[in-house]
Amino acid sequence: MKNEKNENTFRLLFKRSPDAMFLLDGDVFIDCNSAAVKMFACSDKNKLLSLHPSDISPEKQPDGRLSHEQEKELISKAIEQGSNSFEWLHQRINRDVFPVDVLLTSVHLQGKEIIHVTLRDIAERKKAEQALRDSEKKYKFLFEKSTILNCITDMNGIITEINSKFLEILGYLKNEVIGRNIMDFVVAEQREKAAEILAKDFKGEESPENDVDMLAKDGSSRTILCSRGPALLYKGDATAGILLITVIDITDRKRAEEALKMALSEVEKLKNRLEDENLYLQNEIKLTHNFEEIIGKSKAIKNILGKVEQVAATDSTVLILGETGTGKELIARAVHNISGRCDRPLVKINCAALPGNIIESELFGHEKGAFTGAYTRKIGRFELANRGTIFLDEIGELPVDLQVKLLRVLQDGKFERLGNPLTIKVDVRIIAATNRDLEKAIKNSTFREDLYYRLNVFPIKVPSLRDRKEDIPFLAKHFIKKFCKKIGRKIEIIQQKVMDGLLTYDWPGNIRELENIIERAVIVCQGKRLEAGDWLPQKSMPAGTQDLTTLEEIEKAHILKVLESTRWQVSGEKGAAKILGLNQNTLVSRLKKLNIRR
């Protein structure tokens, strides 16, 4: 029974995988998924399965061997070792060749060993990698061919790279310079001062341009104007770094003064272009883990996705808990989309968005004439969700009288439309979500305890953004891409100080607040670099340090909180006046004085 269940799970994953998959018996395809049909641009599945593996491989692979010969060797290796992965070239039906990552896995299926082949198109990744290599090659070309004298040293002043122009001025060969300290080429009386300046550069202290006399190979000296770039420290190693030094021969002062302006401009452009291109292209190569629109790599998100995978295969009721704006609806969609009900609708209703007298009709429907304004029969959300999933958002706001009817649907799958005594039975998977503390609501008699335990079969606690800050860079880039496409911007770089600002903010509004902030930033930005502006949130102050300047403000905030908890009901046993211990008229007077309006 366990093997049968495992096999069914395997086939479900095989069928729904976004990666192309084949089952291979020997050198014969016995099955493939729809992603494979799409990848190879085949008209139908049967036509693809009728092909031989060598039919979808070009005649030659990068190592020059015939593809079908190497395929046999790789398949044999997979059978011996259990799995084998490598990069390969494949071709579509129209003979277009494209690169793929291949994973061959030996699986036991229906009593025999079958090769499970997974293919992932890596053409875009290869393009990005090539673009990065081209960018680096371009930098090296510009460095070498520049008319400016360029030199790179490590933190000890040892020369690691120098361009031809520099060598031409001093008259040395490259192997006579690389590996030597740059101070060896400074005239003796200026070495101490030059060493002090170099040390300041590596500490990040600003220093002006300086005239330096350098020794040429023939014993003469050349007066040059040094312009140094910032010290660049390698990540993870505070002791490793480089310093870019650009110099101009100013023996001819007039010509040197004019050349200096051009040199500084060219160096700045070169430096910025290299930074922008490398950062952008490296980010393009990185893979962002995405699970049904859920962005992030944090441990908290991985834990959530693990729970989603666990519960999705069942029909159990799911209760999603979390603050406003944390993405509870995305979690609900993820559960539905990988469940066995994914081909049926996910019907959503926000229990807080509709008045109590309308929610019942929305949930269960009504007959014509059931109440004033019911001019036609209406099908409720539970009927629409039959054999699918219903998502009850803000379940904590559901009126108590409707909670009894919802409890019955959870228990028996039965309900009646308003105005019709006929019982309707449905098969619906229920996912509920709330940002309220339901256990506290039970104590306040605003939520039924029996309904809570029926809903709380499989709780999923969605972390706040402040608890998964390592996901902020991925979310920010996702939203930038989204709004750039929508608004028509082209932003490629996020300044580090902007990212630092995003990471230090506490995000009380969670992902929804981050999305709004990024949209505002994209609207404001005009160039390709996302810059800090007044849209950037300030770092949240620690709890207890916010200014509450007057007692009146504290009173106003407290009254507002109580009114919101009673849905602005002032009088009555459950009204705000009763909770605050005030006479109804006294509370009305305080509302007017404090200018509190709904």
RODO-2510 file (C-alpha; in nm, 4 decimals, decimal comma):
residues 598
     n   res          X          Y          Z
     1     m     0,0000     0,0000     0,0000
     2     k     0,2883     0,2345     0,0883
     3     n     0,4626     0,1621    -0,2435
     4     e     0,1379     0,2282    -0,4288
     5     k     0,0957     0,5604    -0,2491
     6     n     0,4571     0,6566    -0,3234
     7     e     0,4100     0,5656    -0,6872
     8     n     0,0910     0,7724    -0,7099
     9     t     0,2706     1,0684    -0,5505
    10     f     0,5591     1,0261    -0,7949
    11     r     0,3210     1,0244    -1,0924
    12     l     0,1397     1,3346    -0,9649
    13     l     0,4672     1,5233    -0,9281
    14     f     0,5815     1,3888    -1,2656
    15     k     0,2662     1,5157    -1,4319
    16     r     0,2633     1,8632    -1,2719
    17     s     0,6336     1,9407    -1,2681
    18     p     0,7309     2,2637    -1,4517
    19     d     1,0494     2,0859    -1,5613
    20     a     1,0444     1,8553    -1,8630
    21     m     1,0419     1,4902    -1,7522
    22     f     1,0746     1,1544    -1,9316
    23     l     1,0629     0,7933    -1,8221
    24     l     1,3205     0,5879    -2,0112
    25     d     1,3307     0,2098    -2,0352
    26     g     1,6629     0,1226    -2,1920
    27     d     1,6771     0,3642    -2,4853
    28     v     1,2987     0,3869    -2,5313
    29     f     1,0775     0,6686    -2,4010
    30     i     0,7786     0,5212    -2,2153
    31     d     0,6282     0,8426    -2,0769
    32     c     0,6731     1,2191    -2,0597
    33     n     0,4932     1,5144    -1,9049
    34     s     0,3311     1,8150    -2,0705
    35     a     0,6344     2,0337    -1,9909
    36     a     0,8454     1,8010    -2,2089
    37     v     0,6003     1,8300    -2,4986
    38     k     0,6171     2,2082    -2,4693
    39     m     0,9976     2,2163    -2,4362
    40     f     1,0543     2,0210    -2,7580
    41     a     0,7801     2,2088    -2,9483
    42     c     0,6075     1,8822    -3,0312
    43     s     0,2511     1,8737    -3,1512
    44     d     0,1459     1,5986    -2,9109
    45     k     0,2759     1,3615    -2,6465
    46     n     0,2554     1,0440    -2,8585
    47     k     0,4688     1,1943    -3,1325
    48     l     0,7379     1,2856    -2,8780
    49     l     0,7322     0,9380    -2,7220
    50     s     0,7775     0,7803    -3,0656
    51     l     1,1212     0,9426    -3,0978
    52     h     1,4555     0,7869    -3,0016
    53     p     1,6659     0,9795    -2,7437
    54     s     1,9216     1,0525    -3,0142
    55     d     1,6490     1,2214    -3,2223
    56     i     1,6324     1,5098    -2,9731
    57     s     2,0102     1,5481    -2,9406
    58     p     2,2199     1,7283    -3,2028
    59     e     2,4758     1,5253    -3,3973
    60     k     2,7675     1,6598    -3,1951
    61     q     2,7941     1,7506    -2,8282
    62     p     3,0534     2,0009    -2,6952
    63     d     3,3108     1,7236    -2,6339
    64     g     3,2815     1,6064    -2,9959
    65     r     3,1524     1,2560    -2,9285
    66     l     2,8362     1,1218    -3,0883
    67     s     2,5455     1,1970    -2,8566
    68     h     2,3808     0,8523    -2,8525
    69     e     2,7076     0,6829    -2,7581
    70     q     2,7588     0,9089    -2,4617
    71     e     2,3906     0,8820    -2,3669
    72     k     2,4267     0,5076    -2,3196
    73     e     2,7302     0,5614    -2,0971
    74     l     2,5492     0,8251    -1,8861
    75     i     2,2371     0,6085    -1,8497
    76     s     2,4490     0,3128    -1,7386
    77     k     2,6197     0,5354    -1,4844
    78     a     2,2802     0,6492    -1,3491
    79     i     2,1698     0,2855    -1,3055
    80     e     2,4922     0,1991    -1,1222
    81     q     2,5045     0,5069    -0,8960
    82     g     2,1322     0,5827    -0,8573
    83     s     2,1575     0,9266    -1,0203
    84     n     2,3715     1,1310    -1,2584
    85     s     2,3579     1,5006    -1,3495
    86     f     2,5311     1,6992    -1,6230
    87     e     2,4853     1,9745    -1,8825
    88     w     2,3797     1,8687    -2,2314
    89     l     2,2579     2,0013    -2,5639
    90     h     1,9180     1,9079    -2,7009
    91     q     1,7231     2,0072    -3,0066
    92     r     1,3556     2,0723    -3,0624
    93     i     1,1491     1,9171    -3,3377
    94     n     1,2322     2,2198    -3,5531
    95     r     1,6076     2,1474    -3,4959
    96     d     1,6653     2,4504    -3,2720
    97     v     1,9478     2,3556    -3,0341
    98     f     1,9394     2,4661    -2,6690
    99     p     2,1349     2,3814    -2,3499
   100     v     1,9799     2,1951    -2,0570
   101     d     2,0648     2,0713    -1,7101
   102     v     2,0012     1,6953    -1,7085
   103     l     1,9323     1,4783    -1,4050
   104     l     1,9149     1,1025    -1,4593
   105     t     1,7711     0,9062    -1,1676
   106     s     1,7143     0,5349    -1,1439
   107     v     1,3674     0,4664    -0,9969
   108     h     1,1848     0,1446    -0,9152
   109     l     0,8487     0,1636    -1,0900
   110     q     0,5971    -0,1141    -1,1556
   111     g     0,8432    -0,3823    -1,0567
   112     k     1,1438    -0,2750    -1,2606
   113     e     1,4199    -0,0144    -1,2796
   114     i     1,3302     0,2855    -1,4949
   115     i     1,5430     0,5922    -1,5730
   116     h     1,3699     0,9151    -1,4677
   117     v     1,5034     1,2024    -1,6824
   118     t     1,4588     1,5660    -1,5706
   119     l     1,5487     1,8459    -1,8151
   120     r     1,5699     2,2166    -1,7330
   121     d     1,6228     2,4734    -2,0095
   122     i     1,9252     2,6864    -1,9096
   123     a     1,9491     2,8978    -2,2250
   124     e     1,8700     3,2220    -2,0405
   125     r     2,1178     3,1416    -1,7646
   126     k     2,3873     3,0707    -2,0227
   127     k     2,3141     3,4027    -2,1920
   128     a     2,3481     3,5855    -1,8591
   129     e     2,6743     3,4051    -1,7811
   130     q     2,8085     3,4931    -2,1251
   131     a     2,7000     3,8539    -2,0780
   132     l     2,8896     3,8645    -1,7483
   133     r     3,1994     3,7208    -1,9138
   134     d     3,1660     3,9761    -2,1941
   135     s     3,1375     4,2540    -1,9348
   136     e     3,4537     4,1396    -1,7600
   137     k     3,6319     4,1088    -2,0943
   138     k     3,5162     4,4607    -2,1822
   139     y     3,6564     4,5938    -1,8537
   140     k     3,9920     4,4236    -1,9165
   141     f     3,9981     4,5643    -2,2694
   142     l     3,9207     4,9167    -2,1492
   143     f     4,1784     4,8849    -1,8710
   144     e     4,4485     4,7640    -2,1093
   145     k     4,3760     4,9886    -2,4089
   146     s     4,2980     5,3077    -2,2184
   147     t     4,5199     5,6055    -2,3019
   148     i     4,5341     5,6672    -1,9260
   149     l     4,8052     5,5001    -1,7200
   150     n     4,6306     5,2343    -1,5088
   151     c     4,7800     5,0353    -1,2228
   152     i     4,6232     4,8030    -0,9637
   153     t     4,7896     4,7181    -0,6305
   154     d     4,6956     4,5006    -0,3348
   155     m     4,6701     4,6357     0,0195
   156     n     5,0468     4,6062     0,0662
   157     g     5,1186     4,8150    -0,2426
   158     i     5,2269     4,5139    -0,4531
   159     i     5,1473     4,5715    -0,8218
   160     t     4,9091     4,3040    -0,9511
   161     e     4,8147     4,4569    -1,2887
   162     i     4,9396     4,7398    -1,5070
   163     n     4,8446     4,8515    -1,8555
   164     s     5,0666     4,8980    -2,1600
   165     k     5,0513     5,2770    -2,1486
   166     f     5,1998     5,2806    -1,7998
   167     l     5,4797     5,0457    -1,9101
   168     e     5,5438     5,2594    -2,2184
   169     i     5,5942     5,5758    -2,0096
   170     l     5,8326     5,4093    -1,7627
   171     g     6,0056     5,1925    -2,0211
   172     y     5,9655     4,8592    -1,8355
   173     l     5,8442     4,5175    -1,9474
   174     k     5,5410     4,3800    -1,7699
   175     n     5,7298     4,0971    -1,5967
   176     e     5,9732     4,3541    -1,4557
   177     v     5,6894     4,5333    -1,2741
   178     i     5,4266     4,2765    -1,1690
   179     g     5,4917     4,1528    -0,8149
   180     r     5,7012     4,4514    -0,7109
   181     n     5,5984     4,7204    -0,4626
   182     i     5,4838     5,0405    -0,6293
   183     m     5,7100     5,2352    -0,3912
   184     d     6,0126     5,0862    -0,5750
   185     f     5,9237     5,3141    -0,8667
   186     v     5,8839     5,6346    -0,6620
   187     v     6,1918     5,8579    -0,6167
   188     a     6,3514     5,8028    -0,2761
   189     e     6,2719     6,1416    -0,1226
   190     q     5,8980     6,1057    -0,1958
   191     r     5,8463     5,7439    -0,0840
   192     e     5,7561     5,8167     0,2789
   193     k     5,4881     6,0695     0,1827
   194     a     5,3540     5,8448    -0,0935
   195     a     5,3330     5,5491     0,1489
   196     e     5,1301     5,7615     0,3959
   197     i     4,8869     5,8597     0,1208
   198     l     4,8496     5,4986     0,0098
   199     a     4,7774     5,3869     0,3675
   200     k     4,5050     5,6518     0,3986
   201     d     4,3469     5,5293     0,0759
   202     f     4,3071     5,1784     0,2173
   203     k     4,1525     5,3184     0,5361
   204     g     3,8928     5,4971     0,3254
   205     e     4,0229     5,8446     0,4117
   206     e     4,0013     6,1030     0,1365
   207     s     4,3240     6,2440    -0,0068
   208     p     4,3792     6,4978    -0,2846
   209     e     4,5497     6,4254    -0,6142
   210     n     4,9250     6,4377    -0,5868
   211     d     5,2180     6,4971    -0,8184
   212     v     5,4659     6,2097    -0,7880
   213     d     5,8048     6,1640    -0,9496
   214     m     5,8462     5,8069    -1,0721
   215     l     6,1668     5,6390    -1,1868
   216     a     6,1860     5,5206    -1,5465
   217     k     6,3970     5,2228    -1,6508
   218     d     6,6595     5,4498    -1,8101
   219     g     6,7151     5,6272    -1,4747
   220     s     6,5204     5,9405    -1,5599
   221     s     6,2140     6,0523    -1,3670
   222     r     5,8676     6,1331    -1,4953
   223     t     5,6350     6,3653    -1,3091
   224     i     5,2893     6,2171    -1,3043
   225     l     4,9564     6,3175    -1,1524
   226     c     4,8112     6,0286    -0,9498
   227     s     4,4393     5,9709    -0,9242
   228     r     4,3438     5,6770    -0,7031
   229     g     4,0121     5,4964    -0,6960
   230     p     3,8584     5,3767    -0,3672
   231     a     4,0030     5,0733    -0,1920
   232     l     3,7826     4,7753    -0,2779
   233     l     3,7700     4,5061    -0,0072
   234     y     3,6791     4,1508    -0,1007
   235     k     3,3659     4,0286     0,0804
   236     g     3,4319     3,8032     0,3753
   237     d     3,7995     3,8970     0,4017
   238     a     3,8812     4,2289     0,5609
   239     t     4,2502     4,1881     0,4803
   240     a     4,2184     4,1463     0,1043
   241     g     4,1566     4,4318    -0,1351
   242     i     4,2761     4,6270    -0,4364
   243     l     4,3419     4,9916    -0,5200
   244     l     4,2998     5,1289    -0,8704
   245     i     4,5616     5,3968    -0,9447
   246     t     4,5358     5,6003    -1,2618
   247     v     4,8115     5,8424    -1,3529
   248     i     4,8820     6,1021    -1,6185
   249     d     5,2233     6,2131    -1,7411
   250     i     5,2281     6,5895    -1,6757
   251     t     5,5789     6,6630    -1,7935
   252     d     5,4097     6,8860    -2,0432
   253     r     5,1982     7,0811    -1,7938
   254     k     4,9557     7,2378    -2,0372
   255     r     4,8770     6,9085    -2,2060
   256     a     4,8576     6,7329    -1,8691
   257     e     4,6002     6,9783    -1,7279
   258     e     4,3681     6,9155    -2,0222
   259     a     4,4265     6,5417    -2,0095
   260     l     4,3531     6,5337    -1,6361
   261     k     3,9884     6,6397    -1,6872
   262     m     3,9365     6,3731    -1,9494
   263     a     4,1095     6,1099    -1,7357
   264     l     3,8998     6,1717    -1,4271
   265     s     3,5801     6,1652    -1,6321
   266     e     3,6755     5,8442    -1,8112
   267     v     3,7847     5,6691    -1,4903
   268     e     3,4588     5,7604    -1,3162
   269     k     3,2502     5,6357    -1,6077
   270     l     3,4537     5,3174    -1,6320
   271     k     3,4228     5,2541    -1,2593
   272     n     3,0455     5,3140    -1,2523
   273     r     2,9847     5,1125    -1,5698
   274     l     3,1809     4,8174    -1,4341
   275     e     2,9938     4,8318    -1,1010
   276     d     2,6523     4,8578    -1,2683
   277     e     2,7092     4,5869    -1,5281
   278     n     2,8639     4,3343    -1,2910
   279     l     2,6048     4,3834    -1,0171
   280     y     2,3142     4,3654    -1,2601
   281     l     2,4413     4,0629    -1,4511
   282     q     2,5357     3,8705    -1,1377
   283     n     2,1872     3,9281    -1,0002
   284     e     2,0406     3,8011    -1,3278
   285     i     2,2345     3,4757    -1,2912
   286     k     2,1219     3,4126    -0,9335
   287     l     1,8134     3,1920    -0,9013
   288     t     1,5346     3,3212    -0,6797
   289     h     1,3423     3,0374    -0,5155
   290     n     0,9774     3,0780    -0,6011
   291     f     0,6905     2,8586    -0,4841
   292     e     0,3519     2,9548    -0,6190
   293     e     0,4371     3,3304    -0,6178
   294     i     0,5964     3,3059    -0,2714
   295     i     0,9338     3,4804    -0,2817
   296     g     1,2144     3,3992    -0,0401
   297     k     1,4950     3,1729     0,0761
   298     s     1,4677     3,2200     0,4519
   299     k     1,4401     2,9274     0,6908
   300     a     1,0980     3,0553     0,7989
   301     i     0,9628     3,0483     0,4430
   302     k     1,1138     2,7065     0,3723
   303     n     0,9415     2,5785     0,6860
   304     i     0,6086     2,7238     0,5673
   305     l     0,6466     2,5679     0,2213
   306     g     0,7246     2,2342     0,3837
   307     k     0,3955     2,2539     0,5720
   308     v     0,2143     2,3549     0,2530
   309     e     0,3464     2,0466     0,0755
   310     q     0,2489     1,8262     0,3694
   311     v    -0,1112     1,9420     0,3917
   312     a    -0,1813     2,0079     0,0216
   313     a    -0,2150     1,6370    -0,0600
   314     t    -0,4903     1,6004     0,2019
   315     d    -0,8392     1,7489     0,2343
   316     s    -0,7747     1,8694     0,5891
   317     t    -0,8942     2,2112     0,6973
   318     v    -0,6145     2,4682     0,7147
   319     l    -0,6037     2,7719     0,9434
   320     i    -0,3538     3,0374     0,8321
   321     l    -0,2494     3,2809     1,1042
   322     g    -0,0432     3,5941     1,0665
   323     e    -0,0320     3,9706     1,0747
   324     t    -0,1948     4,1864     0,8102
   325     g     0,0046     4,1985     0,4875
   326     t     0,2112     3,8820     0,5425
   327     g     0,0720     3,6998     0,2378
   328     k    -0,1815     3,4651     0,3939
   329     e    -0,3809     3,4507     0,0712
   330     l    -0,0703     3,3412    -0,1238
   331     i    -0,0252     3,0533     0,1205
   332     a    -0,3882     2,9546     0,0667
   333     r    -0,3423     2,9630    -0,3111
   334     a    -0,0269     2,7543    -0,2827
   335     v    -0,2112     2,4868    -0,0815
   336     h    -0,4903     2,4793    -0,3396
   337     n    -0,2685     2,4894    -0,6476
   338     i    -0,0685     2,1788    -0,5568
   339     s    -0,3637     1,9874    -0,4160
   340     g    -0,5807     1,7331    -0,5924
   341     r    -0,8466     2,0040    -0,6259
   342     c    -0,6295     2,2386    -0,8322
   343     d    -0,8412     2,1858    -1,1462
   344     r    -1,1444     2,3192    -0,9565
   345     p    -1,1905     2,6807    -0,8428
   346     l    -1,0454     2,8485    -0,5346
   347     v    -1,3354     3,0647    -0,4161
   348     k    -1,2495     3,3514    -0,1827
   349     i    -1,4665     3,5554     0,0526
   350     n    -1,3507     3,8268     0,2909
   351     c    -1,5593     3,7925     0,6071
   352     a    -1,4647     4,1434     0,7197
   353     a    -1,5574     4,3194     0,3964
   354     l    -1,9339     4,2501     0,4025
   355     p    -2,2069     4,3391     0,6541
   356     g    -2,3427     4,0501     0,8634
   357     n    -2,6778     4,0447     0,6825
   358     i    -2,5043     3,9965     0,3460
   359     i    -2,2358     3,7434     0,4413
   360     e    -2,4888     3,4626     0,4924
   361     s    -2,6286     3,5168     0,1440
   362     e    -2,2764     3,5303    -0,0003
   363     l    -2,1745     3,2066     0,1723
   364     f    -2,4886     2,9975     0,1263
   365     g    -2,6908     3,1775    -0,1429
   366     h    -3,0586     3,2729    -0,1430
   367     e    -3,3814     3,2140    -0,3317
   368     k    -3,5776     3,4786    -0,5163
   369     g    -3,7879     3,6746    -0,2650
   370     a    -3,5979     3,5415     0,0388
   371     f    -3,5587     3,9001     0,1620
   372     t    -3,6120     4,2541     0,0416
   373     g    -3,3988     4,3102    -0,2666
   374     a    -3,3613     3,9375    -0,3510
   375     y    -3,4970     3,9677    -0,7054
   376     t    -3,3290     3,6539    -0,8399
   377     r    -3,1897     3,3316    -0,7036
   378     k    -2,8210     3,3535    -0,6057
   379     i    -2,5734     3,0669    -0,5801
   380     g    -2,3568     3,0949    -0,2675
   381     r    -1,9789     3,0647    -0,2486
   382     f    -1,9924     2,7152    -0,0978
   383     e    -2,1866     2,5854    -0,3981
   384     l    -1,9442     2,7573    -0,6355
   385     a    -1,6548     2,5893    -0,4545
   386     n    -1,8033     2,2372    -0,4741
   387     r    -1,5213     1,9829    -0,5296
   388     g    -1,2802     2,2758    -0,4990
   389     t    -1,1545     2,4992    -0,2175
   390     i    -1,3084     2,7930    -0,0336
   391     f    -1,0846     3,0522     0,1300
   392     l    -1,2470     3,2307     0,4240
   393     d    -1,0301     3,5360     0,4771
   394     e    -1,0555     3,7290     0,8049
   395     i    -1,2545     3,4415     0,9615
   396     g    -1,2229     3,6101     1,2999
   397     e    -1,4678     3,8797     1,1819
   398     l    -1,7487     3,6322     1,1034
   399     p    -2,0625     3,7099     1,3112
   400     v    -2,1306     3,4581     1,5893
   401     d    -2,4724     3,3558     1,4513
   402     l    -2,3133     3,2587     1,1188
   403     q    -2,0377     3,0668     1,2936
   404     v    -2,2970     2,8017     1,3894
   405     k    -2,3924     2,7474     1,0235
   406     l    -2,0288     2,7352     0,9180
   407     l    -1,9655     2,4737     1,1868
   408     r    -2,2367     2,2568     1,0339
   409     v    -2,0773     2,2812     0,6884
   410     l    -1,7438     2,1788     0,8400
   411     q    -1,8995     1,8811     1,0157
   412     d    -2,1470     1,7515     0,7560
   413     g    -2,0860     1,9481     0,4354
   414     k    -2,4538     2,0558     0,4443
   415     f    -2,6406     2,3888     0,4460
   416     e    -2,9616     2,5525     0,3183
   417     r    -3,0006     2,8552     0,0963
   418     l    -3,1878     3,1477     0,2466
   419     g    -3,5556     3,1031     0,1675
   420     n    -3,5265     2,7324     0,0798
   421     p    -3,5590     2,4473     0,3353
   422     l    -3,3923     2,2001     0,0957
   423     t    -3,0563     2,0819     0,2292
   424     i    -2,7626     2,1097    -0,0089
   425     k    -2,4561     1,8869     0,0321
   426     v    -2,1159     1,9969    -0,0977
   427     d    -1,7607     1,8626    -0,1040
   428     v    -1,5457     2,1642    -0,0183
   429     r    -1,1985     2,1963     0,1275
   430     i    -1,1888     2,4898     0,3720
   431     i    -0,8901     2,7186     0,4213
   432     a    -0,9380     3,0012     0,6713
   433     a    -0,7146     3,2920     0,7608
   434     t    -0,7105     3,5603     1,0270
   435     n    -0,4843     3,8202     1,1847
   436     r    -0,6786     3,8066     1,5110
   437     d    -0,5980     3,6087     1,8254
   438     l    -0,8846     3,3572     1,8096
   439     e    -0,8147     3,2160     2,1560
   440     k    -0,8568     3,5642     2,2991
   441     a    -1,1729     3,6080     2,0895
   442     i    -1,3103     3,2855     2,2440
   443     k    -1,2566     3,4304     2,5918
   444     n    -1,4378     3,7482     2,4818
   445     s    -1,7270     3,5354     2,3455
   446     t    -1,6822     3,6733     1,9921
   447     f    -1,5669     3,3418     1,8459
   448     r    -1,7030     2,9921     1,9080
   449     e    -1,4633     2,7486     2,0701
   450     d    -1,6033     2,4459     1,8810
   451     l    -1,5581     2,6270     1,5470
   452     y    -1,2015     2,7173     1,6411
   453     y    -1,1091     2,3533     1,7029
   454     r    -1,2757     2,2501     1,3758
   455     l    -1,0731     2,5100     1,1852
   456     n    -0,7471     2,4544     1,3718
   457     v    -0,6806     2,1095     1,2233
   458     f    -0,3601     2,2174     1,0473
   459     p    -0,2479     2,5655     1,1549
   460     i     0,0142     2,7513     0,9510
   461     k     0,1696     3,0565     1,1164
   462     v     0,2927     3,3000     0,8518
   463     p     0,5954     3,4940     0,9816
   464     s     0,6019     3,8712     0,9750
   465     l     0,8478     4,0412     0,7415
   466     r     1,0582     4,1525     1,0379
   467     d     1,1129     3,7823     1,1180
   468     r     1,2362     3,6986     0,7672
   469     k     1,4418     4,0044     0,6744
   470     e     1,6804     3,7937     0,4662
   471     d     1,3951     3,7704     0,2114
   472     i     1,3673     4,1492     0,1721
   473     p     1,6275     4,1723    -0,1119
   474     f     1,4422     3,9050    -0,3124
   475     l     1,1029     4,0663    -0,2486
   476     a     1,2351     4,4130    -0,3343
   477     k     1,3794     4,2935    -0,6670
   478     h     1,0545     4,1091    -0,7455
   479     f     0,8441     4,4212    -0,6818
   480     i     1,0860     4,6458    -0,8724
   481     k     1,0577     4,4179    -1,1765
   482     k     0,6799     4,4067    -1,1403
   483     f     0,6303     4,7835    -1,1193
   484     c     0,8969     4,8692    -1,3759
   485     k     0,7002     4,6605    -1,6262
   486     k     0,3730     4,8207    -1,5179
   487     i     0,4946     5,1823    -1,5106
   488     g     0,7499     5,1655    -1,7907
   489     r     1,0692     5,2174    -1,5940
   490     k     1,4023     5,0357    -1,6265
   491     i     1,5694     5,0120    -1,2853
   492     e     1,8684     4,7787    -1,2712
   493     i     2,0597     4,8755    -0,9548
   494     i     1,9544     4,9042    -0,5907
   495     q     2,1969     5,1227    -0,3980
   496     q     2,3392     4,9533    -0,0896
   497     k     2,2249     5,2361     0,1368
   498     v     1,8711     5,1874     0,0043
   499     m     1,8864     4,8139     0,0762
   500     d     2,0297     4,8869     0,4222
   501     g     1,7346     5,1161     0,4887
   502     l     1,4881     4,8472     0,3842
   503     l     1,6624     4,5909     0,6046
   504     t     1,6647     4,8063     0,9177
   505     y     1,2962     4,9042     0,9018
   506     d     1,0530     4,6941     1,1118
   507     w     0,7728     4,6757     0,8456
   508     p     0,4580     4,6891     1,0611
   509     g     0,2573     4,6555     0,7377
   510     n     0,4690     4,3571     0,6282
   511     i     0,4955     4,2582     0,2603
   512     r     0,2010     4,4744     0,1554
   513     e     0,3770     4,7811     0,2983
   514     l     0,7040     4,6839     0,1246
   515     e     0,5175     4,6455    -0,2051
   516     n     0,3602     4,9897    -0,1685
   517     i     0,6948     5,1466    -0,0759
   518     i     0,8653     4,9933    -0,3807
   519     e     0,5832     5,1035    -0,6129
   520     r     0,6210     5,4598    -0,4842
   521     a     0,9980     5,4416    -0,5286
   522     v     0,9693     5,3191    -0,8881
   523     i     0,7284     5,6033    -0,9669
   524     v     0,9702     5,8616    -0,8225
   525     c     1,2915     5,7181    -0,9758
   526     q     1,3942     5,8524    -1,3171
   527     g     1,7189     5,6676    -1,3889
   528     k     1,8375     5,3066    -1,3799
   529     r     1,9444     5,3267    -1,0139
   530     l     1,6965     5,3014    -0,7260
   531     e     1,7933     5,5925    -0,5040
   532     a     1,7003     5,6739    -0,1465
   533     g     1,4325     5,9382    -0,1196
   534     d     1,1689     6,0487     0,1249
   535     w     0,9815     5,7295     0,0318
   536     l     1,2385     5,5180     0,2196
   537     p     1,1071     5,4176     0,5655
   538     q     1,3051     5,5332     0,8636
   539     k     1,4380     5,2700     1,1024
   540     s     1,1682     5,1761     1,3495
   541     m     1,2249     5,2871     1,7058
   542     p     1,2407     5,0183     1,9760
   543     a     0,9157     4,9412     2,1521
   544     g     0,8329     5,1932     2,4217
   545     t     1,0308     5,4841     2,2759
   546     q     0,7611     5,6356     2,0551
   547     d     0,6450     5,9774     2,1726
   548     l     0,2964     5,9900     2,3256
   549     t     0,2989     6,3615     2,3890
   550     t    -0,0303     6,4104     2,5751
   551     l    -0,2777     6,2161     2,7860
   552     e    -0,5457     6,3204     2,5374
   553     e    -0,3681     6,1365     2,2548
   554     i    -0,3431     5,8218     2,4675
   555     e    -0,7142     5,8465     2,5511
   556     k    -0,8072     5,8977     2,1869
   557     a    -0,6009     5,5976     2,0743
   558     h    -0,7568     5,3742     2,3419
   559     i    -1,1143     5,4766     2,2572
   560     l    -1,0479     5,4149     1,8861
   561     k    -0,9120     5,0673     1,9638
   562     v    -1,2224     4,9775     2,1690
   563     l    -1,4572     5,1153     1,9003
   564     e    -1,2866     4,9071     1,6327
   565     s    -1,3173     4,5936     1,8475
   566     t    -1,6949     4,6558     1,8816
   567     r    -1,7306     4,7545     1,5156
   568     w    -1,8205     5,1065     1,6289
   569     q    -2,1119     4,9931     1,8469
   570     v    -2,1381     5,2559     2,1210
   571     s    -2,4304     5,1376     2,3366
   572     g    -2,5559     4,7989     2,4521
   573     e    -2,4017     4,5121     2,6464
   574     k    -2,1250     4,4681     2,3884
   575     g    -2,0866     4,8392     2,3134
   576     a    -1,7797     5,0552     2,3641
   577     a    -1,9365     5,2529     2,6497
   578     k    -1,9877     4,9331     2,8516
   579     i    -1,6283     4,8179     2,7931
   580     l    -1,4848     5,1606     2,8819
   581     g    -1,7016     5,1862     3,1943
   582     l    -1,8639     5,5096     3,0748
   583     n    -2,2159     5,6344     3,0422
   584     q    -2,3300     5,6270     2,6788
   585     n    -2,3862     6,0051     2,6708
   586     t    -2,0479     6,0671     2,8332
   587     l    -1,8768     5,8600     2,5628
   588     v    -2,0628     6,0479     2,2868
   589     s    -1,9407     6,3765     2,4358
   590     r    -1,5815     6,2488     2,4489
   591     l    -1,6049     6,1428     2,0831
   592     k    -1,7076     6,4932     1,9826
   593     k    -1,4374     6,6561     2,1951
   594     l    -1,1635     6,4298     2,0600
   595     n    -1,2978     6,4643     1,7032
   596     i    -1,3360     6,0873     1,6653
   597     r    -1,5447     5,9939     1,3627
   598     r    -1,5957     5,6700     1,1807
***
